[in-house]
Amino acid sequence: MQPTPDDTRKALLKLLSAVSGPSGADVDETKPAVEQINLCIERTKAEASEGAALIDACAPHGRAMLTQAQKRLETLQALKILESVASESFGLL
């Protein structure tokens, strides 16, 4: 069975929901997947900045917040690569 563009889009959005945490809680199924991924990346970057600010303020949970956001950014970047490869085959998803 060959995946369809719709199957691929749904799979990407499902993965996005699974890895994005609070930054992707409102995945909008009507927008292109790449837009959704980029939005989650931007929100996660803001979360990382907040974690860094908490570290500067000597808040105990700042380091954990920053580390978690950095790991999520790595995963979101990998998902963005998968979306790019899928879009080469199917067009905008």
DOPAKE-916420 format. One record per residue: x, y, z of N, C-alpha, C, O in turn; chain; residue in one letter. Coordinates in pm, whole numbers, plus 32768, in hexadecimal, padded with zeros to 4 digits. Layout:
! DOPAKE-916420
<nxx=X&nyy=Y&nzz=Z&caxx=X&cayy=Y&cazz=Z&cxx=X&cyy=Y&czz=Z&oxx=X&oyy=Y&ozz=Z&chain=A&res=A>
...
***
This chain:
! DOPAKE-916420
<nxx=8054&nyy=7F89&nzz=8000&caxx=8000&cayy=8000&cazz=8000&cxx=8059&cyy=807D&czz=8000&oxx=80B0&oyy=808C&ozz=8056&chain=A&res=M>
<nxx=8043&nyy=80D3&nzz=7FA3&caxx=808B&cayy=8151&cazz=7F99&cxx=8044&cyy=81BC&czz=7FED&oxx=7FC9&oyy=81C7&ozz=7FE7&chain=A&res=Q>
<nxx=808F&nyy=8209&nzz=803B&caxx=804D&cayy=8273&cazz=8088&cxx=801B&cyy=82E2&czz=802B&oxx=805B&oyy=8303&ozz=7FC7&chain=A&res=P>
<nxx=7FAA&nyy=8318&nzz=804C&caxx=7F72&cayy=8386&cazz=8000&cxx=7FA3&cyy=840A&czz=803F&oxx=7FD5&oyy=840A&ozz=80AF&chain=A&res=T>
<nxx=7F95&nyy=8478&nzz=7FF7&caxx=7FB8&cayy=84F8&cazz=8034&cxx=7F6B&cyy=8512&czz=80B6&oxx=7FA3&oyy=8546&ozz=8117&chain=A&res=P>
<nxx=7EEC&nyy=84EC&nzz=80B8&caxx=7E9B&cayy=8501&cazz=8131&cxx=7ECC&cyy=84AA&czz=81A4&oxx=7ED4&oyy=84D9&ozz=8216&chain=A&res=D>
<nxx=7EED&nyy=842C&nzz=8188&caxx=7F24&cayy=83D3&cazz=81EF&cxx=7FA6&cyy=840D&czz=8228&oxx=7FBD&oyy=840A&ozz=82A1&chain=A&res=D>
<nxx=7FFA&nyy=843F&nzz=81CF&caxx=807B&cayy=8476&cazz=81F7&cxx=8068&cyy=84F3&czz=824C&oxx=80AC&oyy=8503&ozz=82B2&chain=A&res=T>
<nxx=800E&nyy=8549&nzz=8224&caxx=7FF1&cayy=85C3&cazz=8271&cxx=7FBE&cyy=85A0&czz=82FC&oxx=7FEB&oyy=85DA&ozz=835F&chain=A&res=R>
<nxx=7F61&nyy=8542&nzz=8303&caxx=7F2A&cayy=851A&cazz=8385&cxx=7F97&cyy=84DF&czz=83DF&oxx=7F9A&oyy=84F8&ozz=8457&chain=A&res=K>
<nxx=7FF0&nyy=8490&nzz=83A4&caxx=805D&cayy=8455&cazz=83F1&cxx=80BB&cyy=84C1&czz=8426&oxx=80E6&oyy=84BC&ozz=849A&chain=A&res=A>
<nxx=80DC&nyy=8523&nzz=83D2&caxx=8133&cayy=8590&cazz=83FE&cxx=80F2&cyy=85E0&czz=8470&oxx=8135&oyy=8602&ozz=84D2&chain=A&res=L>
<nxx=8072&nyy=85FD&nzz=8463&caxx=802E&cayy=864A&cazz=84CB&cxx=8021&cyy=85F9&czz=854C&oxx=8026&oyy=8632&ozz=85B9&chain=A&res=L>
<nxx=8010&nyy=8577&nzz=8540&caxx=8009&cayy=8521&cazz=85B7&cxx=8090&cyy=8521&czz=85FE&oxx=8096&oyy=852B&ozz=8679&chain=A&res=K>
<nxx=80FB&nyy=8514&nzz=85B1&caxx=8181&cayy=851A&cazz=85ED&cxx=8199&cyy=85A3&czz=862C&oxx=81D3&oyy=85AC&ozz=8698&chain=A&res=L>
<nxx=816F&nyy=860C&nzz=85E9&caxx=817F&cayy=8693&cazz=861D&cxx=8138&cyy=86A0&czz=86A4&oxx=8170&oyy=86D7&ozz=8702&chain=A&res=L>
<nxx=80BF&nyy=866F&nzz=86AC&caxx=8074&cayy=8676&cazz=872A&cxx=80BB&cyy=8627&czz=8798&oxx=80BC&oyy=8650&ozz=880C&chain=A&res=S>
<nxx=80F6&nyy=85B7&nzz=8773&caxx=8139&cayy=8562&cazz=87D6&cxx=81B9&cyy=85A0&czz=880C&oxx=81D8&oyy=8590&ozz=8882&chain=A&res=A>
<nxx=8204&nyy=85E5&nzz=87B8&caxx=8287&cayy=8618&cazz=87E3&cxx=8287&cyy=86AA&czz=880D&oxx=82E4&oyy=86D7&ozz=884F&chain=A&res=V>
<nxx=8222&nyy=86F4&nzz=87E9&caxx=8228&cayy=8784&cazz=87FF&cxx=8207&cyy=87B0&czz=888C&oxx=8227&oyy=8821&ozz=88B1&chain=A&res=S>
<nxx=81C8&nyy=875C&nzz=88DB&caxx=81A9&cayy=8784&cazz=8963&cxx=8149&cyy=87F9&czz=8965&oxx=80F2&oyy=8804&ozz=890F&chain=A&res=G>
<nxx=8159&nyy=8851&nzz=89C9&caxx=80FC&cayy=88C1&cazz=89D6&cxx=8101&cyy=8922&czz=8960&oxx=80A1&oyy=896A&ozz=8946&chain=A&res=P>
<nxx=8171&nyy=8925&nzz=8918&caxx=817D&cayy=8981&cazz=88A9&cxx=812B&cyy=8958&czz=882F&oxx=811B&oyy=89A7&ozz=87D2&chain=A&res=S>
<nxx=80F8&nyy=88DF&nzz=882F&caxx=80AA&cayy=88B1&cazz=87BD&cxx=801F&cyy=8884&czz=87E3&oxx=7FDF&oyy=8839&ozz=8798&chain=A&res=G>
<nxx=7FF0&nyy=88AF&nzz=8855&caxx=7F6F&cayy=8883&cazz=8886&cxx=7EFC&cyy=88A9&czz=882A&oxx=7E93&oyy=8869&ozz=882B&chain=A&res=A>
<nxx=7F10&nyy=8910&nzz=87DA&caxx=7EA4&cayy=893E&cazz=8783&cxx=7EC6&cyy=892C&czz=86EF&oxx=7EBA&oyy=8989&ozz=86A0&chain=A&res=D>
<nxx=7EF1&nyy=88B2&nzz=86CB&caxx=7F11&cayy=8894&cazz=863F&cxx=7E92&cyy=88AB&czz=85EC&oxx=7E28&oyy=8874&ozz=8609&chain=A&res=V>
<nxx=7EA0&nyy=88FD&nzz=8584&caxx=7E30&cayy=8921&cazz=852D&cxx=7E37&cyy=88CC&czz=84AE&oxx=7E8F&oyy=88E1&ozz=845B&chain=A&res=D>
<nxx=7DDC&nyy=886E&nzz=84A0&caxx=7DDF&cayy=8810&cazz=8431&cxx=7DC0&cyy=8851&czz=83AA&oxx=7DCD&oyy=8811&ozz=8342&chain=A&res=E>
<nxx=7D97&nyy=88D0&nzz=83AC&caxx=7D77&cayy=8912&cazz=832D&cxx=7DF0&cyy=8957&czz=82EF&oxx=7DEE&oyy=8979&ozz=8278&chain=A&res=T>
<nxx=7E59&nyy=896C&nzz=833D&caxx=7ED1&cayy=89B2&cazz=830B&cxx=7F37&cyy=894C&czz=82DA&oxx=7F36&oyy=88D9&ozz=8308&chain=A&res=K>
<nxx=7F8D&nyy=8973&nzz=827E&caxx=7FF6&cayy=8918&cazz=824E&cxx=804D&cyy=88E4&czz=82C2&oxx=8067&oyy=892D&ozz=8322&chain=A&res=P>
<nxx=807A&nyy=8869&nzz=82B7&caxx=80C9&cayy=882A&cazz=8320&cxx=8148&cyy=887A&czz=833E&oxx=816E&oyy=8889&ozz=83B2&chain=A&res=A>
<nxx=8189&nyy=88AD&nzz=82D6&caxx=8205&cayy=88F9&cazz=82EB&cxx=81EA&cyy=8975&czz=8340&oxx=823E&oyy=899A&ozz=8393&chain=A&res=V>
<nxx=817A&nyy=89B6&nzz=832E&caxx=8156&cayy=8A2B&cazz=8380&cxx=8144&cyy=8A02&czz=8411&oxx=8171&oyy=8A48&ozz=846C&chain=A&res=E>
<nxx=8102&nyy=8992&nzz=8427&caxx=80EB&cayy=8961&cazz=84AE&cxx=816E&cyy=893E&czz=84F3&oxx=8182&oyy=895D&ozz=8569&chain=A&res=Q>
<nxx=81C8&nyy=88FF&nzz=84A9&caxx=824B&cayy=88DB&cazz=84E1&cxx=8299&cyy=8959&czz=8503&oxx=82D3&oyy=8963&ozz=856F&chain=A&res=I>
<nxx=829B&nyy=89B8&nzz=84A7&caxx=82E4&cayy=8A35&cazz=84C0&cxx=82AB&cyy=8A81&czz=8537&oxx=82F6&oyy=8ABB&ozz=8585&chain=A&res=N>
<nxx=8228&nyy=8A81&nzz=8547&caxx=81E9&cayy=8AC3&cazz=85B9&cxx=8215&cyy=8A81&czz=863B&oxx=8234&oyy=8AC6&ozz=869D&chain=A&res=L>
<nxx=8218&nyy=89FC&nzz=863D&caxx=8244&cayy=89B5&cazz=86B5&cxx=82D7&cyy=89CF&czz=86D2&oxx=82FE&oyy=89DA&ozz=8746&chain=A&res=C>
<nxx=8327&nyy=89D9&nzz=866A&caxx=83B5&cayy=89F8&cazz=867D&cxx=83C4&cyy=8A82&czz=86BC&oxx=8411&oyy=8A93&ozz=871B&chain=A&res=I>
<nxx=837B&nyy=8AE4&nzz=868A&caxx=8383&cayy=8B6B&cazz=86C2&cxx=8354&cyy=8B6F&czz=8753&oxx=8392&oyy=8BB1&ozz=87A6&chain=A&res=E>
<nxx=82E9&nyy=8B29&nzz=8771&caxx=82B8&cayy=8B25&cazz=87FB&cxx=831C&cyy=8ADF&czz=8857&oxx=832F&oyy=8B08&ozz=88CA&chain=A&res=R>
<nxx=835B&nyy=8A77&nzz=8825&caxx=83BD&cayy=8A2E&cazz=8875&cxx=843A&cyy=8A83&czz=888B&oxx=8477&oyy=8A7C&ozz=88F6&chain=A&res=T>
<nxx=8460&nyy=8AD1&nzz=8827&caxx=84D1&cayy=8B2D&cazz=8839&cxx=84B1&cyy=8B93&czz=88A7&oxx=8507&oyy=8BB4&ozz=88F9&chain=A&res=K>
<nxx=8437&nyy=8BC4&nzz=88AA&caxx=840E&cayy=8C22&cazz=8912&cxx=8413&cyy=8BDE&czz=899B&oxx=843C&oyy=8C1B&ozz=89FE&chain=A&res=A>
<nxx=83EA&nyy=8B61&nzz=89A0&caxx=83F0&cayy=8B14&cazz=8A1B&cxx=8481&cyy=8B03&czz=8A49&oxx=849E&oyy=8B0E&ozz=8AC1&chain=A&res=E>
<nxx=84DB&nyy=8AE9&nzz=89EC&caxx=856A&cayy=8ADC&cazz=8A0C&cxx=85A0&cyy=8B60&czz=8A43&oxx=85EE&oyy=8B61&ozz=8AA2&chain=A&res=A>
<nxx=8577&nyy=8BCD&nzz=8A07&caxx=85A3&cayy=8C51&cazz=8A36&cxx=8570&cyy=8C6B&czz=8AC4&oxx=85B7&oyy=8CA3&ozz=8B17&chain=A&res=S>
<nxx=84F7&nyy=8C42&nzz=8ADE&caxx=84BF&cayy=8C52&cazz=8B64&cxx=850E&cyy=8BFE&czz=8BC9&oxx=852A&oyy=8C2A&ozz=8C38&chain=A&res=E>
<nxx=8532&nyy=8B85&nzz=8B9F&caxx=8583&cayy=8B30&cazz=8BF6&cxx=860A&cyy=8B6E&czz=8C12&oxx=863A&oyy=8B6A&ozz=8C84&chain=A&res=G>
<nxx=8648&nyy=8BA9&nzz=8BAB&caxx=86CA&cayy=8BEC&cazz=8BBD&cxx=86BC&cyy=8C64&czz=8C1C&oxx=8714&oyy=8C7C&ozz=8C6E&chain=A&res=A>
<nxx=864E&nyy=8CAD&nzz=8C10&caxx=8637&cayy=8D1F&cazz=8C6A&cxx=8626&cyy=8CEF&czz=8CF9&oxx=8654&oyy=8D30&ozz=8D57&chain=A&res=A>
<nxx=85E3&nyy=8C7E&nzz=8D0B&caxx=85D2&cayy=8C47&cazz=8D92&cxx=8658&cyy=8C1A&czz=8DCC&oxx=866F&oyy=8C28&ozz=8E45&chain=A&res=L>
<nxx=86AF&nyy=8BE5&nzz=8D78&caxx=8734&cayy=8BBF&cazz=8DA6&cxx=877F&cyy=8C3B&czz=8DD6&oxx=87BE&oyy=8C3A&ozz=8E3F&chain=A&res=I>
<nxx=8776&nyy=8CA6&nzz=8D87&caxx=87B7&cayy=8D24&cazz=8DAD&cxx=8780&cyy=8D5A&czz=8E31&oxx=87C7&oyy=8D9B&ozz=8E7E&chain=A&res=D>
<nxx=8701&nyy=8D3F&nzz=8E4A&caxx=86C2&cayy=8D6E&cazz=8EC5&cxx=86D3&cyy=8D09&czz=8F37&oxx=869A&oyy=8D1A&ozz=8FA3&chain=A&res=A>
<nxx=8723&nyy=8CA0&nzz=8F1E&caxx=8740&cayy=8C39&cazz=8F82&cxx=86C4&cyy=8BE9&czz=8FAC&oxx=86BE&oyy=8BB6&ozz=901B&chain=A&res=C>
<nxx=8663&nyy=8BDE&nzz=8F54&caxx=85ED&cayy=8B8C&cazz=8F70&cxx=8614&cyy=8AF9&czz=8F5F&oxx=8656&oyy=8AD6&ozz=8EFD&chain=A&res=A>
<nxx=85EB&nyy=8AA3&nzz=8FBA&caxx=8618&cayy=8A19&cazz=8FB8&cxx=85E7&cyy=89C7&czz=8F40&oxx=862B&oyy=8969&ozz=8F16&chain=A&res=P>
<nxx=8576&nyy=89E8&nzz=8F08&caxx=8540&cayy=8999&cazz=8E98&cxx=8568&cyy=89D0&czz=8E0F&oxx=8540&oyy=8997&ozz=8DA9&chain=A&res=H>
<nxx=85B5&nyy=8A3B&nzz=8E0A&caxx=85DC&cayy=8A76&cazz=8D8B&cxx=862F&cyy=8A19&czz=8D35&oxx=8618&oyy=8A0F&ozz=8CBC&chain=A&res=G>
<nxx=8690&nyy=89D3&nzz=8D70&caxx=86E7&cayy=897B&cazz=8D23&cxx=8697&cyy=8907&czz=8CE6&oxx=86AC&oyy=88E3&ozz=8C72&chain=A&res=R>
<nxx=863C&nyy=88CD&nzz=8D33&caxx=85E9&cayy=885F&cazz=8CFF&cxx=8591&cyy=8890&czz=8C8C&oxx=8580&oyy=884A&ozz=8C28&chain=A&res=A>
<nxx=855C&nyy=8907&nzz=8C9B&caxx=8507&cayy=8940&cazz=8C32&cxx=8557&cyy=8957&czz=8BB3&oxx=8528&oyy=8938&ozz=8B45&chain=A&res=M>
<nxx=85CF&nyy=898E&nzz=8BC1&caxx=8624&cayy=89A8&cazz=8B4D&cxx=864D&cyy=8926&czz=8B0A&oxx=8647&oyy=891B&ozz=8A8F&chain=A&res=L>
<nxx=8675&nyy=88C3&nzz=8B57&caxx=869F&cayy=8842&cazz=8B1F&cxx=862D&cyy=87FF&czz=8AD4&oxx=8640&oyy=87CB&ozz=8A66&chain=A&res=T>
<nxx=85B7&nyy=8801&nzz=8B0F&caxx=8542&cayy=87C5&cazz=8ACE&cxx=8522&cyy=880D&czz=8A4B&oxx=8504&oyy=87CB&ozz=89E7&chain=A&res=Q>
<nxx=8528&nyy=8890&nzz=8A4A&caxx=850C&cayy=88DC&cazz=89D0&cxx=8574&cyy=88C0&czz=8965&oxx=8553&oyy=88B6&ozz=88EF&chain=A&res=A>
<nxx=85F3&nyy=88B4&nzz=898C&caxx=865C&cayy=8896&cazz=892B&cxx=8648&cyy=880C&czz=88EC&oxx=865A&oyy=87FC&ozz=8873&chain=A&res=Q>
<nxx=8622&nyy=87AA&nzz=893B&caxx=8608&cayy=8724&cazz=8906&cxx=8590&cyy=8727&czz=88A7&oxx=8592&oyy=86E7&ozz=883D&chain=A&res=K>
<nxx=8529&nyy=8771&nzz=88CD&caxx=84B3&cayy=877C&cazz=8877&cxx=84D6&cyy=87C1&czz=87F4&oxx=84A3&oyy=879B&ozz=878B&chain=A&res=R>
<nxx=852D&nyy=8827&nzz=87F9&caxx=8558&cayy=886B&cazz=877E&cxx=85A0&cyy=880C&czz=8721&oxx=8589&oyy=8810&ozz=86A8&chain=A&res=L>
<nxx=85F5&nyy=87B6&nzz=8756&caxx=863A&cayy=8753&cazz=8702&cxx=85D6&cyy=86F8&czz=86BD&oxx=85E3&oyy=86DC&ozz=8646&chain=A&res=E>
<nxx=8573&nyy=86CB&nzz=8707&caxx=850E&cayy=8672&cazz=86CE&cxx=84B9&cyy=86BA&czz=8666&oxx=8499&oyy=8681&ozz=85FE&chain=A&res=T>
<nxx=8495&nyy=8736&nzz=8681&caxx=8447&cayy=8784&cazz=8621&cxx=8495&cyy=879F&czz=85A2&oxx=845C&oyy=879F&ozz=8535&chain=A&res=L>
<nxx=8517&nyy=87B5&nzz=85AE&caxx=856A&cayy=87C9&cazz=8536&cxx=856D&cyy=8748&czz=84E2&oxx=8568&oyy=874E&ozz=8468&chain=A&res=Q>
<nxx=8574&nyy=86D5&nzz=8525&caxx=8571&cayy=8655&cazz=84DC&cxx=84EA&cyy=8643&czz=8497&oxx=84E5&oyy=8613&ozz=8425&chain=A&res=A>
<nxx=847E&nyy=8668&nzz=84D9&caxx=83FA&cayy=865F&cazz=849D&cxx=83EE&cyy=86BD&czz=8425&oxx=83AD&oyy=869C&ozz=83C2&chain=A&res=L>
<nxx=842D&nyy=8731&nzz=842D&caxx=842C&cayy=8790&cazz=83BE&cxx=8473&cyy=8754&czz=8344&oxx=8449&oyy=8769&ozz=82D3&chain=A&res=K>
<nxx=84DE&nyy=8709&nzz=835C&caxx=8524&cayy=86C6&cazz=82EE&cxx=84C9&cyy=865D&czz=82AF&oxx=84C2&oyy=8654&ozz=8234&chain=A&res=I>
<nxx=8485&nyy=860F&nzz=8300&caxx=8427&cayy=85AB&cazz=82CA&cxx=83B9&cyy=85ED&czz=8277&oxx=8393&oyy=85BC&ozz=820D&chain=A&res=L>
<nxx=8386&nyy=865E&nzz=82A9&caxx=831E&cayy=86A5&cazz=825F&cxx=8353&cyy=86D5&czz=81DA&oxx=830D&oyy=86CF&ozz=8176&chain=A&res=E>
<nxx=83CE&nyy=8704&nzz=81D8&caxx=840C&cayy=8733&cazz=815C&cxx=8418&cyy=86C2&czz=80F6&oxx=83FA&oyy=86D5&ozz=8081&chain=A&res=S>
<nxx=8445&nyy=864E&nzz=8123&caxx=8453&cayy=85DA&cazz=80CB&cxx=83CA&cyy=85B0&czz=8096&oxx=83BB&oyy=8593&ozz=801F&chain=A&res=V>
<nxx=8367&nyy=85AC&nzz=80EF&caxx=82DF&cayy=8586&cazz=80C6&cxx=82A5&cyy=85EC&czz=8063&oxx=8260&oyy=85C5&ozz=8004&chain=A&res=A>
<nxx=82C0&nyy=866B&nzz=8077&caxx=828D&cayy=86D1&cazz=801D&cxx=82CE&cyy=86C9&czz=7F92&oxx=8290&oyy=86EE&ozz=7F2E&chain=A&res=S>
<nxx=8349&nyy=8698&nzz=7F8D&caxx=8387&cayy=8684&cazz=7F0A&cxx=833B&cyy=861C&czz=7EB8&oxx=8333&oyy=8625&ozz=7E3D&chain=A&res=E>
<nxx=8304&nyy=85B9&nzz=7EFD&caxx=82B8&cayy=8550&cazz=7EB9&cxx=8228&cyy=8578&czz=7E9C&oxx=81F4&oyy=8559&ozz=7E31&chain=A&res=S>
<nxx=81E9&nyy=85BC&nzz=7EFB&caxx=815A&cayy=85D6&cazz=7EF2&cxx=8134&cyy=8667&czz=7EDC&oxx=80BF&oyy=8684&ozz=7EC2&chain=A&res=F>
<nxx=8190&nyy=86C1&nzz=7EE5&caxx=816D&cayy=8750&cazz=7EE2&cxx=814D&cyy=877D&czz=7F6E&oxx=8161&oyy=8733&ozz=7FCE&chain=A&res=G>
<nxx=811B&nyy=87F7&nzz=7F7C&caxx=80FC&cayy=8831&cazz=7FFF&cxx=8097&cyy=87DA&czz=8048&oxx=802C&oyy=87BA&ozz=8013&chain=A&res=L>
<nxx=80BA&nyy=87B4&nzz=80C2&caxx=8062&cayy=875C&cazz=8112&cxx=8013&cyy=87AB&czz=8176&oxx=7FC4&oyy=8772&ozz=81C1&chain=A&res=L>
***
